[in-house]
Amino acid sequence: MAIAPIQEIENQFAQLPRETQWSVIERLVHRLRCSEEPPSGGVWEAGLAAMAADPEVRCELERIEREFAPTEADGLGRA
């Protein structure tokens, strides 16, 4: 019985040293991310606008801003 290609890859992967396994995973993830198309502008912007208008999101952002307000004096300016 022939081993399916995915199983064969998994078996070979399992034989690699742990550090090499991590390297392979990082390279595969990087390749996937680089090959993805960016989200369409209209859908992306509409989602951002909806989040910006959401009272719960705004409340959470204000809470985070208050929490980190003491760090404003650390010498780093806002972008």
C-alpha positions in Angstrom: 0.0 0.0 0.0 1.4 3.4 -1.0 1.7 6.1 1.6 -0.2 9.3 0.7 2.1 12.2 -0.1 1.1 14.1 3.0 1.8 11.2 5.3 5.2 10.7 3.6 6.1 14.4 4.2 5.0 14.1 7.8 7.1 10.9 8.3 10.2 12.7 6.8 9.5 15.8 8.9 9.3 13.7 12.1 12.8 12.4 11.4 14.3 15.9 11.3 15.9 17.5 14.3 13.6 19.8 16.3 15.5 22.9 15.3 15.1 22.0 11.6 11.4 21.3 12.1 10.9 24.8 13.5 12.9 26.2 10.6 10.8 24.4 8.0 7.5 25.5 9.7 8.7 29.1 9.8 9.7 29.0 6.1 6.3 27.5 5.1 4.4 30.1 7.1 6.4 32.8 5.5 5.8 31.4 2.1 2.0 31.3 2.7 1.9 34.8 4.1 3.9 36.2 1.1 1.6 34.4 -1.4 -1.6 35.7 0.1 -3.4 38.5 -1.6 -4.2 41.6 0.5 -7.8 41.9 1.5 -10.0 43.9 -0.9 -10.0 47.6 0.1 -13.7 48.0 0.4 -14.3 45.0 2.7 -11.2 45.8 4.8 -12.1 49.5 5.2 -15.7 48.7 6.0 -14.6 46.3 8.7 -12.3 48.9 10.2 -15.0 51.6 10.1 -17.4 49.2 11.8 -14.9 48.5 14.6 -14.2 52.2 15.0 -17.9 52.9 15.4 -18.5 50.0 17.8 -19.1 51.4 21.4 -17.5 48.3 23.0 -14.3 48.6 20.9 -14.1 52.3 21.7 -14.6 51.6 25.4 -11.8 49.0 25.3 -9.4 51.3 23.4 -10.1 54.1 26.0 -9.4 51.6 28.8 -6.1 50.6 27.2 -5.2 54.2 26.6 -5.8 55.0 30.3 -3.8 51.9 31.4 -0.8 53.0 29.4 -1.1 56.7 30.0 1.8 56.6 32.6 4.1 55.5 29.8 3.5 58.7 27.8 6.3 60.4 29.8 8.9 57.8 28.6 10.3 60.1 26.0 8.9 58.4 23.0 6.6 60.6 20.8 3.4 59.5 19.2 3.6 58.6 15.5 
